[in-house]
Amino acid sequence: MAKLHPQQLNQLIQQFQQGQYATVIAAAKTMLQQAPKEFVIHHVLALSLDQTQQYPEAALAYQRAIALQPRMPELWFNFGIVLTHLQQIPEAIQAYQTAIQCNPQLFEAYGNLGTLYQKQGRLEDAIACYQAGLRIQPQDARGHFNLGTALKDQGLLTEAVQSYQQAIALFDNYTDAYNNLGETWRDLGDMQQAVACYQQALQRHPNHALANYNMGEFLALAQRFQEAIPYFEASQLEDWQARVLLCLYRDQQFDAFSARRAQLMQQGPHISPFVATLSTHYSINHDTPDPYQFCPNGFDFVYHRALPELASDAPLLHELLALIAQTVIAERKQARLTNGKQSAGNLFKRPEAAFRQLGELVKREFARYRAHFQGADCALITHFPESLEFTSSWYVNMQSGGHLNAHIHEIGWISGAVYLAMPDGDDPIAGAFEYGTHGDDFPQLRHDFNTAHIKPAVGDIVLFPSSLFHRTIPFQSASERICVAFDLKPSATFQK
């Protein structure tokens, strides 16, 4: 084979540096026919394919370059990024681990590896990676931000606040950090601090989607509905149209609500549980047929069964109760909850094996739920999410006098709870789970909103459409009522 002239390689490198990626790709492929073992050509080809988002070809080019220079950390790092784009997560994790082995000071690799662990729910591993990267480069604002997100997921809210604050101290215009800091203050129950953070984010980036959404949510909770609407509209985020409908309805602008609902229904199938809640309530209030056919009668889709793995003598039940009693998990402030506490973070993403085992049991029941109702001709079942992800999961521990006011989970598809402890006594409804079509201070023009209830036993699971209101009926027993609640997340396609 003919040997390449050094000037040819220099020209190839110059073209890459000038951003002439298409030219480099074509030239590199030709040159490799002459010099198939020339590392520089493979490297530049891989980088150019990467830059032009031709990820499958880029992955092959990186593999060939790595075969020639297997101890080059930057190659493994870039290969990890490409593998992540290709959703080859285990391979990407291995690539980042190899990059770190080649260069233990490559803090960026720790950050990317932590992000993949976090996506897998391996929060402790993610936190360890972020912390390792920050020990190498403590001035890395992104590293502090990422650490804050993992700490928040784990329910360590005070520590998450500190990480977000450190990210902002290093980069004053870090709008994502301001927004996430606001969300964490909100979960800690400090709305004044939360709103101040959202405003700081919007001052720097007026079109920041999440900060706009969160401001809208705050104003809606404060019943400043007209002020909230422009923020939701500016966000264009997930269920923003449903949030606008909520504001119009709660403000009793019924004509505007009806017109906006009709407009929304023309955009596609009826696949928003949140819109279904609003539409059903409006239709009952105004004694008109409900045109939004997500789930025509949610009462028919309530699922209740006992889990043998959580029977009274089951080791898993006792392990879960011990974890809830003894594990330090931050409390999330919940205005609807009386005489009880709710955990922060995502319980099923915590490192404890019992919580993860419970998450797998719940996923199994989601699949059984779908199979049980598979013949139903409604969007709840026909558009049931393919991937079983939890929006969140948390425990609620209530004492005597405890109850939870009627509400919905706006971002769920199927919601539910597993019951680990129930109050004793003969009262058939004390501490029961009640579901229905009214709640959350919605305007009530009539009094024929139906309800039903289930009195779960220890070890029972209840699943129901997220479009249904639900509450806990007060109880006076001295014993506790403990459940783990959760939402099945609809795919992004459905969050209209």
C-alpha positions in Angstrom: 0.0 0.0 0.0 1.2 3.5 -0.8 2.3 5.6 2.2 0.5 8.8 2.9 2.4 12.1 2.7 2.5 14.0 6.0 1.0 17.0 4.2 -2.1 14.9 3.5 -2.6 14.3 7.2 -2.0 17.9 8.1 -4.6 19.0 5.6 -7.1 16.5 7.0 -6.5 17.9 10.5 -6.8 21.5 9.3 -10.1 20.7 7.5 -11.5 19.2 10.7 -10.4 22.2 12.8 -12.2 24.4 10.3 -15.4 22.4 10.7 -15.4 20.9 7.2 -16.7 17.6 8.5 -18.3 16.3 5.3 -15.0 16.9 3.4 -13.0 15.2 6.2 -15.3 12.1 6.2 -15.1 11.6 2.5 -11.3 12.2 2.5 -10.6 10.0 5.5 -12.5 7.1 4.1 -10.5 7.3 0.9 -7.2 7.7 2.8 -7.9 4.6 5.0 -7.9 2.5 1.8 -4.3 3.4 1.5 -3.4 3.4 5.2 -5.9 1.3 7.2 -3.8 1.4 10.3 -3.2 5.1 10.5 -4.5 6.1 13.9 -4.9 9.9 13.1 -7.3 9.2 10.2 -9.5 6.9 12.3 -9.6 9.4 15.1 -10.4 12.4 12.9 -13.0 10.3 11.1 -14.7 9.3 14.4 -14.8 12.9 15.6 -16.3 14.2 12.3 -18.9 11.5 12.3 -19.7 12.3 15.9 -20.0 16.0 15.1 -22.4 15.3 12.3 -24.5 13.0 14.6 -23.8 9.9 12.5 -23.5 7.9 15.7 -23.6 4.3 14.4 -20.7 5.0 12.0 -18.9 7.1 14.7 -19.1 4.2 17.1 -17.4 1.9 14.6 -14.7 4.5 13.9 -14.0 5.0 17.6 -13.7 1.2 18.0 -11.1 1.1 15.2 -9.2 4.0 16.7 -9.3 2.4 20.2 -7.9 -0.8 18.7 -4.8 1.2 17.6 -4.5 3.3 20.8 -6.3 1.5 23.6 -4.9 3.6 26.5 -6.1 7.0 25.2 -8.7 8.3 27.7 -10.3 10.9 25.4 -11.1 8.2 22.9 -13.0 6.1 25.5 -14.7 9.3 26.8 -16.0 10.3 23.4 -16.9 6.7 22.6 -19.0 6.7 25.8 -20.9 9.8 24.6 -21.7 8.2 21.3 -22.8 4.9 22.9 -25.1 7.0 25.1 -26.7 8.6 22.0 -27.2 5.0 20.7 -28.9 4.0 24.0 -26.2 1.4 24.6 -26.0 2.3 28.3 -24.1 -0.7 29.7 -21.4 -0.3 27.0 -21.3 3.5 27.6 -20.8 2.9 31.3 -17.9 0.5 30.6 -16.4 3.1 28.2 -16.4 5.8 30.9 -15.0 3.4 33.4 -12.1 2.6 31.0 -11.5 6.3 30.4 -11.2 6.8 34.2 -8.8 3.8 34.4 -6.7 5.4 31.7 -6.8 8.9 33.4 -8.1 9.0 37.0 -8.1 12.8 36.8 -10.6 13.0 34.0 -13.4 14.6 36.0 -15.7 14.9 33.0 -15.9 11.1 32.8 -17.0 10.9 36.4 -19.8 13.3 35.6 -21.1 11.5 32.6 -20.8 8.1 34.3 -22.8 9.5 37.3 -25.5 10.7 34.9 -25.9 7.2 33.5 -26.0 5.6 37.0 -28.7 8.2 37.9 -30.8 7.3 34.9 -30.6 3.7 36.0 -31.8 4.6 39.5 -28.3 3.8 41.0 -28.3 7.0 43.1 -25.6 6.0 45.5 -23.2 5.2 42.6 -24.2 8.5 40.9 -23.5 10.5 44.0 -20.2 8.8 44.5 -19.2 9.6 40.8 -20.2 13.3 41.1 -18.3 13.6 44.4 -15.2 12.0 42.9 -15.3 14.4 40.0 -15.7 17.4 42.3 -12.7 16.3 44.4 -10.7 16.6 41.2 -12.3 19.8 39.9 -14.2 21.6 42.8 -14.9 24.5 40.5 -17.1 22.5 38.2 -20.6 24.1 38.4 -22.2 21.3 36.3 -20.8 18.7 38.8 -22.4 20.5 41.7 -25.7 20.8 39.8 -25.7 17.1 38.9 -24.9 16.2 42.5 -27.9 18.3 43.6 -30.3 16.4 41.3 -29.1 13.0 42.6 -29.4 14.2 46.2 -32.9 15.5 45.6 -33.9 12.2 44.0 -32.6 10.4 47.1 -34.7 12.7 49.3 -31.7 14.5 50.8 -33.2 17.9 50.2 -31.0 20.0 52.5 -27.9 18.6 50.9 -29.4 19.2 47.5 -30.0 22.9 48.4 -26.3 23.2 49.3 -25.2 21.7 46.0 -27.4 23.9 43.9 -26.2 27.0 45.8 -22.6 26.0 45.2 -23.4 25.6 41.4 -24.9 29.1 41.4 -21.9 30.6 43.4 -19.6 29.3 40.6 -21.9 30.4 37.7 -24.3 33.2 38.5 -26.3 32.7 35.3 -27.0 29.0 35.9 -30.8 29.2 35.3 -31.4 25.4 35.6 -29.7 25.5 39.0 -32.0 28.4 40.1 -35.0 26.5 39.0 -34.0 23.2 40.6 -33.1 25.1 43.8 -36.6 26.6 43.7 -38.2 23.1 43.3 -36.2 21.8 46.3 -37.2 24.8 48.5 -40.8 24.0 47.4 -40.5 20.4 48.6 -39.1 21.7 51.9 -42.2 23.8 52.2 -40.5 27.2 51.8 -42.5 28.8 49.0 -41.0 32.3 49.5 -37.6 30.9 48.8 -38.9 28.8 45.9 -40.6 31.7 44.1 -37.5 33.9 44.6 -35.5 31.2 42.8 -37.9 30.9 39.9 -37.9 34.6 39.5 -34.1 34.7 39.4 -34.2 32.0 36.7 -36.7 34.0 34.7 -34.8 37.2 35.1 -31.9 35.6 33.4 -33.8 33.5 30.9 -37.5 34.7 30.4 -38.3 31.7 28.2 -37.0 29.1 30.7 -39.7 26.4 30.3 -39.5 24.8 33.8 -39.2 28.1 35.7 -42.3 29.4 33.8 -44.1 26.2 34.5 -43.2 26.3 38.2 -44.3 30.0 38.5 -47.6 29.1 36.9 -48.0 26.2 39.4 -47.3 28.5 42.3 -49.8 31.1 41.2 -52.4 28.5 40.5 -52.0 27.1 44.0 -52.3 30.6 45.3 -55.6 30.8 43.3 -54.2 33.6 41.2 -55.4 31.8 38.1 -55.4 34.6 35.5 -51.8 35.4 36.4 -50.8 31.7 36.2 -52.1 31.2 32.6 -49.4 33.2 30.8 -46.6 31.3 32.6 -48.1 27.9 31.6 -48.5 29.2 28.0 -44.9 30.4 28.0 -43.6 27.1 29.2 -45.1 24.9 26.5 -44.1 22.1 28.8 -45.7 18.7 29.0 -49.3 19.2 30.3 -49.3 23.0 30.0 -52.6 23.0 28.1 -54.3 21.0 30.8 -52.9 23.5 33.4 -54.5 26.3 31.5 -57.7 24.4 31.4 -57.4 24.0 35.2 -56.9 27.7 35.7 -59.9 28.6 33.6 -62.1 26.0 35.3 -61.0 26.9 38.9 -61.7 30.6 38.0 -65.1 29.5 36.8 -64.6 30.8 33.3 -66.8 28.0 32.0 -67.4 29.2 28.5 -63.6 29.8 28.0 -62.9 26.3 29.5 -65.4 24.7 27.1 -64.0 26.4 24.1 -60.4 25.6 25.0 -61.3 21.9 25.7 -62.9 21.6 22.3 -59.8 23.1 20.7 -57.5 20.7 22.6 -59.6 17.7 21.6 -59.0 18.4 17.9 -55.3 18.0 18.4 -55.3 14.2 18.8 -56.6 11.3 20.8 -58.0 11.7 24.3 -54.9 10.6 26.2 -54.5 13.0 29.1 -55.8 11.8 32.5 -55.6 15.4 33.8 -57.8 16.7 31.0 -60.1 13.7 31.7 -60.5 14.8 35.3 -61.4 18.4 34.3 -63.7 17.3 31.5 -65.6 14.8 33.7 -66.1 17.4 36.5 -67.3 20.0 34.0 -69.8 17.6 32.4 -71.2 16.5 35.8 -71.5 20.1 36.9 -73.3 21.1 33.7 -75.3 17.9 33.3 -73.9 17.3 29.8 -72.2 14.3 28.1 -68.5 14.1 28.6 -66.9 14.2 25.2 -63.4 13.5 26.5 -63.2 9.7 26.3 -59.9 8.9 28.1 -61.7 6.7 30.6 -65.5 7.0 30.4 -66.1 5.6 33.9 -63.0 5.5 36.0 -64.8 3.6 38.8 -64.8 0.5 36.5 -61.0 0.5 36.4 -60.1 0.4 40.0 -58.0 -2.7 40.8 -57.6 -4.2 44.3 -55.8 -7.4 45.3 -53.6 -8.9 48.0 -49.9 -9.3 47.4 -48.7 -12.6 49.0 -45.2 -11.2 49.2 -46.5 -8.6 51.8 -48.6 -11.0 53.9 -48.5 -10.2 57.7 -45.7 -12.8 58.3 -43.7 -11.9 55.1 -40.1 -10.8 55.7 -40.4 -8.1 53.1 -43.2 -6.4 54.9 -41.3 -6.2 58.2 -38.1 -5.0 56.4 -40.1 -2.2 54.7 -41.7 -1.1 57.9 -38.2 -1.1 59.6 -36.7 1.0 56.8 -39.5 3.5 57.0 -39.1 3.8 60.8 -35.3 3.9 60.9 -34.0 5.3 57.6 -33.3 9.0 57.4 -35.4 10.2 54.5 -36.3 13.9 54.2 -40.0 14.9 54.6 -41.8 16.5 51.7 -44.3 19.1 52.9 -47.8 18.2 51.8 -50.6 20.8 52.5 -53.4 18.3 52.0 -52.0 15.9 54.6 -53.1 16.1 58.3 -51.4 14.2 61.1 -48.9 12.5 59.0 -45.7 12.8 56.9 -44.7 12.1 53.4 -41.3 11.2 52.2 -39.3 13.2 49.7 -37.4 11.8 46.7 -38.2 8.7 44.7 -38.5 5.8 47.1 -38.1 3.1 44.4 -34.8 4.6 43.3 -33.2 4.4 46.8 -30.4 1.9 47.3 -32.2 -0.3 49.9 -33.0 -3.6 48.4 -36.5 -3.8 49.9 -37.7 -0.6 48.3 -36.4 -1.8 44.9 -38.0 -5.2 45.4 -41.3 -3.4 46.2 -40.9 -1.4 43.0 -40.6 -4.6 41.0 -43.7 -6.0 42.6 -45.6 -2.9 41.6 -44.4 -3.1 38.0 -45.6 -6.7 37.9 -49.1 -5.5 39.1 -49.1 -2.8 36.5 -48.7 -5.5 33.8 -51.5 -7.6 35.5 -53.7 -4.5 35.6 -53.3 -4.0 31.8 -54.0 -7.7 31.1 -57.0 -7.6 33.4 -58.6 -4.7 31.5 -57.1 -5.6 28.0 -60.5 -5.8 26.3 -61.5 -2.3 27.3 -62.0 0.2 24.4 -60.7 3.4 26.0 -57.5 5.3 25.8 -56.5 4.3 29.4 -55.9 0.8 28.1 -55.4 1.2 24.3 -52.6 3.8 24.9 -51.3 2.2 28.1 -47.6 3.2 28.5 -45.2 0.5 27.1 -42.3 1.3 29.4 -43.1 1.1 33.1 -41.5 4.2 34.7 -42.5 5.8 38.0 -43.0 9.6 38.1 -42.3 9.3 41.8 -42.9 7.0 44.7 -43.2 7.9 48.4 -44.5 6.7 51.7 -47.2 8.3 53.7 -47.3 7.6 57.4 -50.4 8.8 59.3 -51.2 8.8 63.0 -54.5 9.1 64.9 -56.7 11.8 63.3 -54.7 11.4 60.0 -56.3 12.0 56.7 -55.5 13.2 53.2 -57.9 15.6 51.3 -59.3 14.6 47.9 -56.8 15.3 45.1 -55.5 13.9 41.8 -52.0 13.1 40.7 -51.8 15.4 37.7 -48.7 13.8 36.0 -49.7 10.1 36.4 -51.4 7.6 34.1 -52.1 4.9 36.7 -51.8 5.8 40.4 -51.8 3.5 43.3 -50.6 2.5 46.8 -49.4 -0.6 48.7 -50.6 -0.8 52.3 -48.0 -1.8 54.9 -50.0 -0.9 58.1 -53.6 -0.1 58.7 -55.4 1.3 61.7 -57.2 -1.3 63.8 -60.8 -1.0 65.0 -64.3 -2.1 63.7 -65.2 1.1 61.8 -65.6 -0.1 58.2 -64.5 3.2 56.6 -62.0 4.7 59.1 -58.7 5.0 57.2 -60.3 3.7 54.0 -59.3 4.8 50.5 -62.0 6.8 48.9 -62.2 7.6 45.2 -64.6 9.8 43.2 -65.1 12.6 40.7 -64.9 15.7 42.9 -62.2 17.2 45.1 -59.4 19.8 45.3 -61.8 22.7 45.8 -63.1 22.4 42.2 -66.2 24.6 41.7 -69.3 22.5 42.6 -72.6 23.5 41.0 -74.3 20.2 41.8 -74.1 17.6 44.6 -74.3 14.3 42.6 -70.6 13.6 42.3 -70.2 9.9 43.0 -67.7 8.3 45.4 -66.8 4.8 46.4 -64.3 3.4 48.9 -62.0 0.4 49.6 -60.8 -0.6 53.1 -57.5 -2.2 52.2 -55.9 -4.8 54.4 -52.2 -5.0 55.2 -50.4 -6.3 52.0 -53.0 -5.0 49.6 -52.4 -3.0 46.5 -54.9 -0.6 44.9 -54.4 0.8 41.4 -56.7 3.3 39.7 -56.7 5.8 36.8 -54.9 9.0 37.7 -58.0 10.9 36.5 -59.9 9.9 39.7 -59.9 12.0 42.8 -58.9 10.1 45.9 -58.5 10.7 49.6 -58.0 9.0 53.0 -61.0 8.9 55.3 -60.0 10.1 58.8 -59.4 7.5 61.5 -58.9 7.8 65.3 -57.1 4.6 66.1 -53.8 4.8 68.0 -52.2 2.5 65.4 -50.4 3.9 62.3 -51.6 3.9 58.7 -48.6 3.4 56.4 -48.7 3.1 52.6 -46.3 3.5 49.7 -47.8 5.5 46.9 -46.7 5.9 43.3 -47.6 7.0 39.8 -47.0 5.2 36.5 -45.5 7.8 34.1 -47.1 8.2 30.7 -44.6 8.6 27.8 -43.6 12.1 26.7 -45.8 11.6 23.6 -48.9 11.6 25.8 -48.1 14.6 28.0 -50.1 17.2 26.1 
